[in-house]
Amino acid sequence: MSGDMFGISLNDWLEGTIAKVKNNEPWNKAWINTYKDLGGQSLESGKKSCPKNAARVLYQNGRIAGYDENYKTVSFQEVIENDSVNGVYALMAIDELKQNNSIELSSLVKAVHCKFDKQFGSAPNSDQGAIKLAFKLWHLNKIVQQ
């Protein structure tokens, strides 16, 4: 499995973004600037909100391994109300991966969509960016497992 998103190493992209954030750069600016620094060619890809917001929610809630952000117990409802639906998709994906580490991405997407629909009574956006990001980070051993 490739650890890339949009042709960029996800690990490097995440680490570069977090380094910039720790130097007081806002997440959105840090995300796109790191994408460009790593040779990202398509601004449209670099600005996609699904993986960007999912990564931010995971980082801010202590789900990214190797950083000093404290693990925060948050409900999906809290995240959807106060932050990002993409964060909910990523957190749900992690929950599913904890139960089945060998699940295929396509099955994970279906499981997350089903779980989201059951909890919130609506079908989620068909975009898979947040789920794909969580899946890749999981398999790169970048997810805190508590």
Secondary structure, DSSP 8 states (H G I E B T S, - for coil): ---EETTEEHHHHHHHHHHHHHTT--HHHHHHHHHHHTT---HHHHT-HHHHHHHHHHHHTT-BTTS--------HHHHHHHT-HHHHHHHHHHHHHHH-TT--HHHHHHHHHHHHHHHHSS---S--HHHHHHHHHHHTT-B---
